[in-house]
Amino acid sequence: MLKRIILLAVGMLLCISFSAQSEEYWMPARSREAFRILVDDLLQAWEHPNSDDGEQIWRDLEVIRGIRESDYAIALSVAEHWENVYLTPYTLILSGSNEAIEQLRQTGVRNSTRHAFVVLGYALRAGEMTDELKGRCRAAAEAAQAFPETILVCTGGATGGNNPKHHTEAGLMRDYLIEQLGIDPGRIFIDEQAMTTAENAVYTFRILKEQEVQSLTLVTSDYHQRWGQVTYNLMSALYGQEYGYCPKLVGNYCYKTTGKRDVSNARPAAAQLKSILGLNRK
């Protein structure tokens, strides 16, 4: 129902004040409050779905449009993608089989240098990669080998305690992909600054734009995929308005974890949206 309602809306694409040098999208205080309500209502629709959700989201969107038209298209994109990954059935493609690669092909991934597999990092332990981070790299290598013309973008900074050499997730991922998994180093680009999923999106979008990437697939753990999706979708909407650059998210590819974490948890996704949109500021 939500999708049918919000698709009735038509937004004008105007210039916005977004700086890729910052994690936050700037907006006036009234807009921040309206966006905060929208994100909270999207989370509410996931936590306690009911027949009034669509109407409430529609009202939130109209309030945002009334305050500042340029924010409306961003809000609409956020609401639509949230519905796609959290409010309707969403298939996670789990790596490790020929069937998974075929599923990935069917999503429309192109074997081209204009397609990127973006590999999201995971916190280091004593300055070294965990088994989970290695699993994400194996999933990425599997996809990269199936689509040999594509590029890989690894993202993640110097995380974790007891890391005296300041190893970065992305640096170690690159080394592992090259030395252990046989990926051509010329295909790999890295961001060594990001410390959160929101920053993953902020910093990797600079690389994507520089490399003129037209489409991307996120590679991460199963429980992390949905909130990565809504975060990267938001960045695509922001870049689309500011720079006319709007790469398409195509499919997903996941490292399957042990199942101890809820793969559909929407709360972290809402927190990342609020971070990029600057909703945590007073």
Backbone as CSV, one residue per row, in Angstrom:
resi,resn,N_x,N_y,N_z,CA_x,CA_y,CA_z,C_x,C_y,C_z
1,MET,0.830,-1.206,0.000,0.000,0.000,0.000,0.860,1.250,0.000
2,LEU,1.927,1.219,0.808,2.796,2.396,0.895,3.346,2.762,-0.469
3,LYS,3.799,1.754,-1.220,4.396,2.055,-2.528,3.391,2.690,-3.464
4,ARG,2.170,2.191,-3.471,1.153,2.735,-4.360,0.875,4.184,-4.030
5,ILE,0.916,4.507,-2.749,0.619,5.884,-2.332,1.757,6.830,-2.667
6,ILE,2.990,6.441,-2.312,4.082,7.388,-2.509,4.455,7.528,-3.978
7,LEU,4.129,6.540,-4.799,4.418,6.681,-6.224,3.521,7.696,-6.903
8,LEU,2.471,8.138,-6.213,1.621,9.185,-6.771,2.308,10.539,-6.731
9,ALA,3.326,10.623,-5.874,3.992,11.913,-5.684,5.006,12.168,-6.786
10,VAL,5.124,13.439,-7.168,6.114,13.838,-8.175,6.969,14.950,-7.587
11,GLY,8.270,14.724,-7.504,9.165,15.729,-6.921,9.966,16.466,-7.964
12,MET,10.219,17.743,-7.718,11.087,18.536,-8.592,12.519,18.375,-8.127
13,LEU,13.418,18.180,-9.070,14.820,17.998,-8.751,15.537,19.342,-8.855
14,LEU,15.779,19.950,-7.699,16.448,21.249,-7.656,17.804,21.102,-6.995
15,CYS,18.582,22.188,-6.984,19.892,22.139,-6.358,19.741,22.001,-4.851
16,ILE,20.672,21.279,-4.224,20.651,21.106,-2.784,22.007,21.513,-2.227
17,SER,22.048,21.648,-0.905,23.303,22.004,-0.263,23.868,20.777,0.411
18,PHE,24.586,19.949,-0.363,25.197,18.749,0.184,26.684,18.795,-0.080
19,SER,27.471,18.566,0.935,28.923,18.558,0.770,29.452,17.158,0.967
20,ALA,30.130,16.623,-0.041,30.738,15.297,0.078,31.903,15.310,1.052
21,GLN,32.301,16.487,1.502,33.373,16.562,2.487,32.850,16.280,3.893
22,SER,31.544,16.182,4.040,30.946,15.992,5.353,30.101,14.748,5.365
23,GLU,29.938,14.167,6.531,29.061,13.001,6.659,27.603,13.425,6.599
24,GLU,27.326,14.683,6.849,25.951,15.129,6.979,25.468,15.943,5.788
25,TYR,24.218,15.742,5.451,23.533,16.567,4.460,22.941,17.762,5.207
26,TRP,23.265,18.971,4.757,22.797,20.152,5.470,21.358,20.470,5.100
27,MET,20.578,20.818,6.118,19.221,21.301,5.879,18.826,22.193,7.045
28,PRO,17.867,23.091,6.842,17.420,23.964,7.934,16.725,23.164,9.020
29,ALA,16.583,23.796,10.193,16.053,23.100,11.362,14.658,22.521,11.121
30,ARG,13.791,23.263,10.454,12.423,22.763,10.212,12.445,21.505,9.346
31,SER,13.312,21.499,8.343,13.425,20.321,7.487,13.985,19.141,8.265
32,ARG,14.979,19.402,9.129,15.541,18.313,9.928,14.473,17.656,10.774
33,GLU,13.620,18.454,11.387,12.566,17.889,12.220,11.586,17.079,11.388
34,ALA,11.248,17.561,10.191,10.319,16.842,9.325,10.927,15.522,8.847
35,PHE,12.222,15.537,8.530,12.887,14.297,8.130,12.987,13.322,9.298
36,ARG,13.222,13.870,10.500,13.295,13.010,11.673,11.967,12.281,11.882
37,ILE,10.878,12.986,11.696,9.554,12.371,11.826,9.360,11.304,10.754
38,LEU,9.782,11.601,9.510,9.653,10.624,8.430,10.417,9.346,8.760
39,VAL,11.676,9.478,9.171,12.472,8.286,9.473,11.866,7.516,10.638
40,ASP,11.397,8.222,11.659,10.755,7.544,12.788,9.491,6.812,12.361
41,ASP,8.728,7.407,11.445,7.506,6.755,10.976,7.817,5.561,10.084
42,LEU,8.892,5.638,9.313,9.312,4.477,8.528,9.709,3.331,9.454
43,LEU,10.417,3.676,10.520,10.800,2.644,11.491,9.568,2.072,12.178
44,GLN,8.616,2.933,12.505,7.372,2.488,13.120,6.612,1.534,12.186
45,ALA,6.622,1.837,10.892,5.934,0.977,9.929,6.569,-0.403,9.868
46,TRP,7.872,-0.475,10.137,8.545,-1.777,10.192,8.256,-2.493,11.512
47,GLU,8.297,-1.754,12.615,8.126,-2.375,13.927,6.691,-2.785,14.199
48,HIS,5.739,-1.927,13.804,4.321,-2.178,14.096,3.480,-1.848,12.867
49,PRO,3.552,-2.677,11.832,2.831,-2.367,10.584,1.325,-2.344,10.774
50,ASN,0.681,-1.371,10.136,-0.780,-1.321,10.125,-1.251,-0.638,8.851
51,SER,-2.530,-0.620,8.623,-3.092,-0.132,7.363,-2.953,1.376,7.177
52,ASP,-2.623,2.099,8.257,-2.496,3.556,8.157,-1.087,4.025,7.817
53,ASP,-0.143,3.094,7.697,1.250,3.479,7.479,1.420,4.311,6.212
54,GLY,0.783,3.871,5.128,0.939,4.574,3.864,0.470,6.013,3.933
55,GLU,-0.678,6.233,4.548,-1.210,7.588,4.673,-0.300,8.458,5.526
56,GLN,0.258,7.877,6.585,1.140,8.659,7.447,2.404,9.064,6.710
57,ILE,2.998,8.147,5.945,4.202,8.469,5.192,3.892,9.519,4.134
58,TRP,2.745,9.401,3.506,2.332,10.409,2.522,2.266,11.797,3.160
59,ARG,1.690,11.880,4.363,1.602,13.178,5.044,2.993,13.709,5.381
60,ASP,3.876,12.813,5.826,5.254,13.239,6.124,5.928,13.815,4.888
61,LEU,5.752,13.168,3.754,6.364,13.638,2.514,5.813,15.007,2.106
62,GLU,4.518,15.189,2.285,3.907,16.466,1.927,4.411,17.592,2.822
63,VAL,4.636,17.302,4.093,5.192,18.314,4.994,6.583,18.716,4.525
64,ILE,7.407,17.735,4.166,8.764,18.029,3.699,8.722,18.858,2.425
65,ARG,7.829,18.525,1.509,7.719,19.290,0.268,7.288,20.725,0.565
66,GLY,6.424,20.905,1.550,5.955,22.240,1.885,7.025,23.119,2.490
67,ILE,8.005,22.510,3.141,9.085,23.281,3.764,10.151,23.659,2.741
68,ARG,10.613,22.672,1.975,11.669,22.930,1.000,11.569,21.894,-0.115
69,GLU,11.179,22.351,-1.289,10.913,21.458,-2.414,12.110,20.584,-2.762
70,SER,13.310,21.129,-2.626,14.503,20.381,-3.020,14.738,19.154,-2.159
71,ASP,14.174,19.119,-0.945,14.329,17.957,-0.076,13.333,16.844,-0.401
72,TYR,12.306,17.187,-1.152,11.204,16.250,-1.347,11.635,14.998,-2.112
73,ALA,12.399,15.176,-3.208,12.820,14.024,-3.998,13.697,13.086,-3.179
74,ILE,14.509,13.646,-2.284,15.341,12.824,-1.414,14.466,12.017,-0.463
75,ALA,13.498,12.692,0.141,12.589,12.014,1.066,11.816,10.898,0.360
76,LEU,11.363,11.177,-0.850,10.614,10.182,-1.617,11.481,8.963,-1.915
77,SER,12.737,9.201,-2.312,13.643,8.096,-2.588,13.887,7.254,-1.343
78,VAL,14.065,7.911,-0.202,14.266,7.196,1.061,13.054,6.320,1.375
79,ALA,11.859,6.879,1.254,10.646,6.141,1.589,10.423,4.950,0.658
80,GLU,10.656,5.163,-0.633,10.463,4.076,-1.593,11.432,2.931,-1.346
81,HIS,12.706,3.273,-1.120,13.690,2.205,-0.933,13.474,1.492,0.395
82,TRP,13.064,2.241,1.398,12.758,1.620,2.695,11.654,0.575,2.521
83,GLU,10.637,0.917,1.763,9.574,-0.053,1.532,10.106,-1.286,0.812
84,ASN,10.965,-1.072,-0.176,11.478,-2.185,-0.965,12.251,-3.198,-0.129
85,VAL,13.036,-2.710,0.847,13.897,-3.635,1.581,13.382,-4.020,2.965
86,TYR,12.452,-3.230,3.510,11.977,-3.535,4.860,10.487,-3.837,4.973
87,LEU,9.680,-3.323,4.075,8.229,-3.481,4.240,7.615,-4.457,3.255
88,THR,8.387,-4.940,2.315,7.935,-5.974,1.385,9.010,-7.054,1.343
89,PRO,8.684,-8.262,0.858,9.696,-9.326,0.799,10.910,-8.900,-0.022
90,TYR,12.085,-9.137,0.526,13.329,-8.741,-0.126,14.284,-9.927,-0.073
91,THR,14.735,-10.369,-1.231,15.566,-11.562,-1.318,17.034,-11.222,-1.146
92,LEU,17.666,-11.849,-0.178,19.102,-11.733,-0.005,19.778,-12.828,-0.816
93,ILE,20.781,-12.456,-1.611,21.528,-13.439,-2.395,22.743,-13.853,-1.573
94,LEU,22.752,-15.096,-1.145,23.803,-15.609,-0.272,24.892,-16.263,-1.110
95,SER,26.108,-15.814,-0.928,27.227,-16.272,-1.749,27.552,-17.742,-1.484
96,GLY,28.373,-18.303,-2.374,28.879,-19.652,-2.130,28.347,-20.730,-3.032
97,SER,27.630,-20.358,-4.086,27.098,-21.387,-4.980,26.930,-20.835,-6.386
98,ASN,26.857,-21.746,-7.360,26.591,-21.338,-8.737,25.212,-20.708,-8.853
99,GLU,24.286,-21.192,-8.053,22.930,-20.631,-8.067,22.938,-19.169,-7.637
100,ALA,23.797,-18.839,-6.669,23.885,-17.458,-6.204,24.402,-16.546,-7.310
101,ILE,25.404,-17.006,-8.051,25.927,-16.203,-9.161,24.855,-16.012,-10.227
102,GLU,24.083,-17.051,-10.490,23.011,-16.924,-11.479,21.950,-15.940,-10.996
103,GLN,21.625,-15.980,-9.710,20.700,-14.992,-9.148,21.237,-13.579,-9.359
104,LEU,22.531,-13.420,-9.147,23.154,-12.111,-9.312,23.063,-11.652,-10.764
105,ARG,23.290,-12.563,-11.690,23.156,-12.213,-13.105,21.743,-11.726,-13.413
106,GLN,20.777,-12.359,-12.830,19.381,-12.029,-13.119,18.968,-10.678,-12.566
107,THR,19.739,-10.140,-11.628,19.410,-8.801,-11.111,19.804,-7.713,-12.099
108,GLY,20.639,-8.056,-13.090,21.040,-7.067,-14.079,22.452,-6.547,-13.923
109,VAL,23.280,-7.213,-13.123,24.680,-6.809,-13.001,25.354,-6.918,-14.371
110,ARG,26.072,-5.873,-14.752,26.760,-5.859,-16.042,28.246,-6.160,-15.856
111,ASN,28.791,-6.936,-16.760,30.218,-7.224,-16.735,30.947,-6.074,-17.408
112,SER,31.198,-5.026,-16.639,31.722,-3.782,-17.189,32.531,-3.058,-16.129
113,THR,33.500,-2.263,-16.570,34.252,-1.430,-15.631,33.379,-0.352,-15.019
114,ARG,32.180,-0.176,-15.542,31.257,0.813,-15.003,30.358,0.212,-13.913
115,HIS,30.629,-1.043,-13.564,29.917,-1.649,-12.435,30.922,-1.930,-11.322
116,ALA,30.528,-1.615,-10.076,31.400,-1.826,-8.917,30.743,-2.751,-7.909
117,PHE,31.530,-3.669,-7.388,31.137,-4.411,-6.198,31.750,-3.671,-5.012
118,VAL,30.902,-3.095,-4.181,31.363,-2.312,-3.033,31.365,-3.215,-1.813
119,VAL,32.547,-3.434,-1.251,32.720,-4.385,-0.155,32.821,-3.604,1.156
120,LEU,31.843,-3.810,2.033,31.793,-3.063,3.287,32.620,-3.770,4.358
121,GLY,33.392,-2.983,5.086,34.293,-3.536,6.083,33.601,-3.996,7.355
122,TYR,34.406,-4.577,8.232,33.941,-5.069,9.528,35.078,-4.829,10.522
123,ALA,34.721,-4.467,11.744,35.715,-4.052,12.741,36.851,-5.066,12.898
124,LEU,38.084,-4.534,12.923,39.260,-5.381,13.101,39.376,-5.837,14.550
125,ARG,40.074,-6.934,14.727,40.340,-7.448,16.069,41.854,-7.496,16.258
126,ALA,42.348,-6.686,17.190,43.794,-6.570,17.413,44.521,-6.236,16.114
127,GLY,43.882,-5.369,15.314,44.507,-4.899,14.086,44.490,-5.888,12.945
128,GLU,43.737,-6.978,13.069,43.703,-7.994,12.019,42.260,-8.293,11.597
129,MET,42.127,-8.897,10.427,40.810,-9.232,9.905,40.173,-10.362,10.706
130,THR,38.881,-10.255,10.907,38.119,-11.339,11.520,37.684,-12.327,10.435
131,ASP,37.189,-13.472,10.868,36.672,-14.453,9.912,35.521,-13.863,9.111
132,GLU,34.717,-13.017,9.754,33.588,-12.430,9.034,34.062,-11.493,7.931
133,LEU,35.075,-10.694,8.191,35.577,-9.801,7.159,36.194,-10.600,6.013
134,LYS,36.889,-11.679,6.347,37.422,-12.546,5.292,36.283,-13.161,4.479
135,GLY,35.182,-13.495,5.161,34.033,-14.046,4.453,33.439,-13.053,3.475
136,ARG,33.384,-11.786,3.856,32.894,-10.750,2.933,33.827,-10.640,1.726
137,CYS,35.130,-10.751,1.965,36.088,-10.683,0.861,35.934,-11.888,-0.066
138,ARG,35.717,-13.060,0.489,35.524,-14.239,-0.356,34.276,-14.092,-1.220
139,ALA,33.225,-13.537,-0.630,32.012,-13.295,-1.409,32.289,-12.306,-2.540
140,ALA,33.057,-11.260,-2.236,33.388,-10.256,-3.248,34.235,-10.861,-4.364
141,ALA,35.201,-11.687,-3.995,36.054,-12.324,-5.001,35.243,-13.248,-5.891
142,GLU,34.316,-13.952,-5.303,33.432,-14.847,-6.058,32.659,-14.064,-7.113
143,ALA,32.115,-12.932,-6.704,31.372,-12.082,-7.641,32.303,-11.487,-8.690
144,ALA,33.479,-11.030,-8.255,34.423,-10.409,-9.175,34.919,-11.393,-10.227
145,GLN,35.095,-12.634,-9.846,35.549,-13.647,-10.796,34.460,-13.995,-11.803
146,ALA,33.210,-13.908,-11.375,32.100,-14.180,-12.289,31.881,-13.028,-13.267
147,PHE,32.297,-11.820,-12.862,32.159,-10.622,-13.696,33.530,-9.957,-13.789
148,PRO,34.430,-10.502,-14.620,35.847,-10.112,-14.575,36.172,-8.701,-15.046
149,GLU,35.237,-7.989,-15.645,35.499,-6.621,-16.084,35.134,-5.589,-15.021
150,THR,34.457,-6.006,-13.973,33.992,-5.069,-12.950,35.137,-4.632,-12.046
151,ILE,34.885,-3.593,-11.256,35.864,-3.156,-10.263,35.337,-3.457,-8.863
152,LEU,36.240,-3.409,-7.881,35.876,-3.576,-6.483,36.278,-2.327,-5.718
153,VAL,35.411,-1.904,-4.812,35.709,-0.780,-3.926,35.581,-1.290,-2.501
154,CYS,36.704,-1.300,-1.769,36.713,-1.761,-0.379,36.710,-0.545,0.537
155,THR,35.908,-0.607,1.590,35.776,0.559,2.457,35.838,0.180,3.931
156,GLY,36.647,0.925,4.680,36.755,0.708,6.113,38.064,1.236,6.663
157,GLY,37.998,1.939,7.777,39.171,2.578,8.359,39.870,1.747,9.412
158,ALA,40.664,2.426,10.236,41.478,1.767,11.266,40.631,1.542,12.505
159,THR,39.851,0.501,12.500,38.883,0.235,13.566,39.456,-0.721,14.611
160,GLY,38.692,-0.876,15.687,39.036,-1.837,16.720,40.115,-1.331,17.659
161,GLY,40.109,-1.866,18.868,41.141,-1.514,19.831,42.402,-2.321,19.586
162,ASN,43.470,-1.952,20.274,44.735,-2.677,20.181,45.177,-2.819,18.724
163,ASN,45.275,-1.681,18.050,45.660,-1.662,16.641,46.829,-0.691,16.478
164,PRO,47.989,-1.025,17.075,49.103,-0.062,17.122,49.658,0.311,15.755
165,LYS,49.522,-0.556,14.765,50.034,-0.258,13.422,48.997,0.465,12.567
166,HIS,47.841,0.731,13.158,46.771,1.454,12.469,46.397,0.796,11.138
167,HIS,46.319,-0.521,11.167,45.825,-1.232,9.996,44.396,-0.780,9.704
168,THR,44.070,-0.700,8.441,42.698,-0.344,8.068,41.981,-1.561,7.501
169,GLU,40.682,-1.576,7.673,39.873,-2.652,7.098,40.114,-2.733,5.596
170,ALA,40.029,-1.591,4.918,40.140,-1.586,3.459,41.524,-2.032,2.994
171,GLY,42.569,-1.588,3.699,43.924,-1.984,3.321,44.128,-3.478,3.449
172,LEU,43.664,-4.048,4.547,43.796,-5.489,4.746,42.916,-6.266,3.769
173,MET,41.742,-5.729,3.471,40.868,-6.383,2.502,41.532,-6.435,1.131
174,ARG,42.119,-5.314,0.726,42.818,-5.277,-0.564,43.924,-6.335,-0.598
175,ASP,44.735,-6.386,0.447,45.829,-7.356,0.477,45.305,-8.785,0.419
176,TYR,44.258,-9.050,1.151,43.686,-10.397,1.187,43.117,-10.778,-0.185
177,LEU,42.433,-9.849,-0.820,41.859,-10.107,-2.144,42.950,-10.395,-3.166
178,ILE,44.051,-9.683,-3.065,45.143,-9.864,-4.029,45.953,-11.118,-3.717
179,GLU,46.402,-11.236,-2.473,47.360,-12.273,-2.115,46.727,-13.638,-1.883
180,GLN,45.516,-13.645,-1.352,44.876,-14.922,-1.026,43.806,-15.337,-2.028
181,LEU,43.195,-14.372,-2.698,42.055,-14.699,-3.554,42.302,-14.417,-5.033
182,GLY,43.484,-13.925,-5.375,43.900,-13.818,-6.761,43.252,-12.726,-7.573
183,ILE,42.804,-11.651,-6.935,42.177,-10.548,-7.664,43.257,-9.586,-8.167
184,ASP,43.131,-9.166,-9.408,44.061,-8.212,-10.010,44.034,-6.906,-9.214
185,PRO,45.196,-6.451,-8.731,45.211,-5.215,-7.921,44.697,-3.995,-8.668
186,GLY,44.796,-3.997,-9.992,44.312,-2.867,-10.767,42.808,-2.708,-10.731
187,ARG,42.103,-3.715,-10.253,40.639,-3.658,-10.174,40.158,-3.109,-8.837
188,ILE,41.050,-2.936,-7.879,40.642,-2.643,-6.506,40.920,-1.179,-6.150
189,PHE,39.905,-0.525,-5.607,40.018,0.846,-5.099,39.619,0.817,-3.624
190,ILE,40.260,1.647,-2.822,39.985,1.565,-1.388,39.705,2.921,-0.762
191,ASP,38.846,2.873,0.255,38.604,4.004,1.151,39.038,3.558,2.534
192,GLU,40.020,4.230,3.110,40.547,3.851,4.420,40.121,4.814,5.525
193,GLN,39.071,5.597,5.293,38.641,6.576,6.286,37.388,6.168,7.048
194,ALA,36.485,5.465,6.410,35.156,5.226,6.977,35.218,4.439,8.286
195,MET,34.428,4.900,9.250,34.336,4.230,10.548,32.922,3.724,10.834
196,THR,31.964,4.077,9.999,30.576,3.648,10.159,30.012,3.310,8.785
197,THR,28.829,2.704,8.766,28.182,2.412,7.488,27.858,3.705,6.748
198,ALA,27.432,4.735,7.478,27.165,6.023,6.844,28.419,6.566,6.173
199,GLU,29.556,6.493,6.854,30.804,6.976,6.273,31.259,6.082,5.123
200,ASN,30.978,4.777,5.194,31.240,3.912,4.038,30.622,4.515,2.789
201,ALA,29.361,4.892,2.898,28.646,5.442,1.740,29.223,6.788,1.324
202,VAL,29.474,7.669,2.285,29.995,9.001,1.973,31.321,8.908,1.217
203,TYR,32.254,8.126,1.738,33.584,8.100,1.149,33.658,7.266,-0.130
204,THR,32.909,6.185,-0.209,32.993,5.390,-1.433,32.307,6.088,-2.602
205,PHE,31.338,6.945,-2.336,30.690,7.642,-3.444,31.670,8.582,-4.153
206,ARG,32.658,9.088,-3.451,33.683,9.895,-4.117,34.432,9.042,-5.145
207,ILE,34.762,7.813,-4.747,35.472,6.897,-5.646,34.581,6.510,-6.816
208,LEU,33.333,6.184,-6.529,32.411,5.773,-7.580,32.267,6.862,-8.638
209,LYS,32.147,8.102,-8.177,32.000,9.211,-9.120,33.272,9.395,-9.942
210,GLU,34.422,9.324,-9.282,35.697,9.476,-9.997,35.866,8.401,-11.065
211,GLN,35.418,7.186,-10.771,35.565,6.065,-11.705,34.391,5.968,-12.686
212,GLU,33.470,6.911,-12.602,32.308,6.966,-13.491,31.502,5.668,-13.461
213,VAL,31.376,5.123,-12.270,30.588,3.900,-12.079,29.116,4.207,-12.300
214,GLN,28.439,3.354,-13.038,27.024,3.564,-13.352,26.096,2.699,-12.516
215,SER,26.624,1.610,-11.970,25.802,0.734,-11.128,26.702,0.047,-10.115
216,LEU,26.123,-0.354,-8.999,26.895,-0.986,-7.946,26.088,-2.054,-7.241
217,THR,26.818,-3.006,-6.684,26.236,-4.060,-5.862,26.967,-4.072,-4.536
218,LEU,26.241,-4.023,-3.441,26.863,-4.075,-2.127,27.187,-5.513,-1.761
219,VAL,28.392,-5.712,-1.230,28.814,-7.015,-0.727,29.092,-6.849,0.754
220,THR,28.326,-7.550,1.568,28.489,-7.449,3.016,27.827,-8.657,3.659
221,SER,27.758,-8.683,4.982,27.098,-9.791,5.670,25.593,-9.701,5.494
222,ASP,24.923,-10.834,5.652,23.479,-10.887,5.427,22.717,-9.893,6.292
223,TYR,23.039,-9.795,7.574,22.308,-8.895,8.472,22.598,-7.423,8.195
224,HIS,23.683,-7.144,7.476,24.120,-5.768,7.212,23.605,-5.238,5.876
225,GLN,23.116,-6.118,5.016,22.796,-5.742,3.648,21.676,-4.721,3.559
226,ARG,20.584,-4.905,4.284,19.445,-4.004,4.145,19.793,-2.585,4.575
227,TRP,20.491,-2.459,5.696,20.771,-1.085,6.123,21.866,-0.466,5.251
228,GLY,22.741,-1.282,4.698,23.657,-0.761,3.692,22.903,-0.265,2.471
229,GLN,21.872,-0.991,2.069,21.068,-0.608,0.907,20.434,0.772,1.091
230,VAL,19.760,0.993,2.214,19.069,2.276,2.371,20.063,3.425,2.517
231,THR,21.231,3.143,3.081,22.250,4.174,3.229,22.819,4.578,1.871
232,TYR,23.159,3.585,1.064,23.714,3.885,-0.262,22.651,4.470,-1.189
233,ASN,21.421,4.057,-1.051,20.356,4.660,-1.847,20.233,6.148,-1.532
234,LEU,20.318,6.510,-0.248,20.264,7.919,0.130,21.414,8.695,-0.519
235,MET,22.630,8.148,-0.472,23.762,8.845,-1.072,23.574,9.001,-2.576
236,SER,22.992,8.013,-3.223,22.740,8.115,-4.658,21.760,9.244,-4.955
237,ALA,20.734,9.372,-4.114,19.765,10.459,-4.298,20.418,11.819,-4.087
238,LEU,21.268,11.929,-3.081,21.954,13.191,-2.803,22.895,13.572,-3.945
239,TYR,23.679,12.627,-4.410,24.593,12.899,-5.517,23.829,13.187,-6.809
240,GLY,22.692,12.532,-6.976,21.902,12.775,-8.169,21.461,14.213,-8.277
241,GLN,21.071,14.814,-7.171,20.619,16.198,-7.192,21.774,17.187,-7.234
242,GLU,22.835,16.888,-6.513,23.942,17.848,-6.457,24.814,17.815,-7.709
243,TYR,25.073,16.609,-8.228,26.038,16.459,-9.308,25.443,15.864,-10.586
244,GLY,24.186,15.487,-10.565,23.604,14.804,-11.712,24.170,13.406,-11.885
245,TYR,24.701,12.843,-10.803,25.327,11.522,-10.824,24.539,10.614,-9.893
246,CYS,23.897,9.601,-10.442,22.974,8.784,-9.652,23.130,7.312,-10.030
247,PRO,24.215,6.655,-9.589,24.416,5.249,-9.934,23.317,4.373,-9.327
248,LYS,23.006,3.316,-10.017,21.900,2.449,-9.620,22.394,1.294,-8.758
249,LEU,21.680,1.024,-7.653,21.963,-0.157,-6.858,21.342,-1.366,-7.550
250,VAL,22.173,-2.359,-7.850,21.718,-3.539,-8.581,21.957,-4.775,-7.721
251,GLY,20.887,-5.397,-7.303,21.002,-6.633,-6.539,21.725,-6.463,-5.219
252,ASN,22.202,-7.568,-4.685,22.983,-7.594,-3.454,23.753,-8.901,-3.435
253,TYR,24.803,-8.974,-2.646,25.556,-10.225,-2.509,26.048,-10.302,-1.080
254,CYS,25.773,-11.422,-0.423,25.953,-11.503,1.029,26.819,-12.680,1.470
255,TYR,27.624,-12.401,2.463,28.277,-13.464,3.223,27.286,-13.933,4.281
256,LYS,27.028,-15.222,4.317,26.051,-15.760,5.264,26.710,-15.973,6.616
257,THR,26.148,-15.338,7.643,26.665,-15.479,9.000,25.966,-16.644,9.700
258,THR,26.264,-16.805,10.974,25.735,-17.955,11.713,24.267,-17.812,12.080
259,GLY,23.677,-16.649,11.783,22.269,-16.460,12.096,22.006,-15.906,13.478
260,LYS,23.062,-15.481,14.174,22.880,-14.947,15.523,22.338,-13.520,15.517
261,ARG,22.426,-12.842,14.353,21.936,-11.462,14.277,20.756,-11.403,13.329
262,ASP,19.780,-10.596,13.657,18.549,-10.469,12.881,18.844,-9.813,11.542
263,VAL,18.605,-10.535,10.445,18.944,-10.006,9.126,17.969,-8.931,8.673
264,SER,16.852,-8.767,9.364,15.866,-7.772,8.941,15.770,-6.579,9.878
265,ASN,16.699,-6.448,10.831,16.644,-5.370,11.820,16.779,-4.009,11.144
266,ALA,15.776,-3.156,11.310,15.770,-1.852,10.637,16.311,-0.717,11.503
267,ARG,16.511,-0.948,12.776,16.932,0.149,13.652,18.294,0.730,13.258
268,PRO,19.298,-0.109,12.959,20.577,0.480,12.533,20.449,1.288,11.248
269,ALA,19.573,0.860,10.354,19.377,1.593,9.099,18.843,2.989,9.371
270,ALA,17.877,3.087,10.277,17.316,4.397,10.623,18.393,5.293,11.229
271,ALA,19.249,4.719,12.063,20.319,5.501,12.687,21.296,6.032,11.640
272,GLN,21.619,5.222,10.620,22.547,5.662,9.582,21.925,6.754,8.715
273,LEU,20.644,6.633,8.406,19.957,7.685,7.656,20.011,9.001,8.424
274,LYS,19.739,8.939,9.707,19.757,10.150,10.526,21.149,10.767,10.569
275,SER,22.169,9.920,10.573,23.537,10.435,10.612,23.861,11.233,9.358
276,ILE,23.592,10.669,8.191,23.904,11.365,6.935,23.063,12.622,6.777
277,LEU,21.815,12.571,7.196,20.920,13.712,7.036,21.121,14.776,8.126
278,GLY,22.024,14.538,9.051,22.291,15.524,10.088,21.185,15.647,11.104
279,LEU,20.416,14.571,11.306,19.261,14.661,12.195,19.624,14.537,13.658
280,ASN,20.875,14.252,13.931,21.315,14.147,15.323,21.747,15.482,15.898
281,ARG,21.801,16.505,15.003,22.160,17.844,15.479,20.940,18.522,16.072
282,LYS,21.151,19.399,17.028,20.066,20.167,17.649,19.545,21.203,16.680
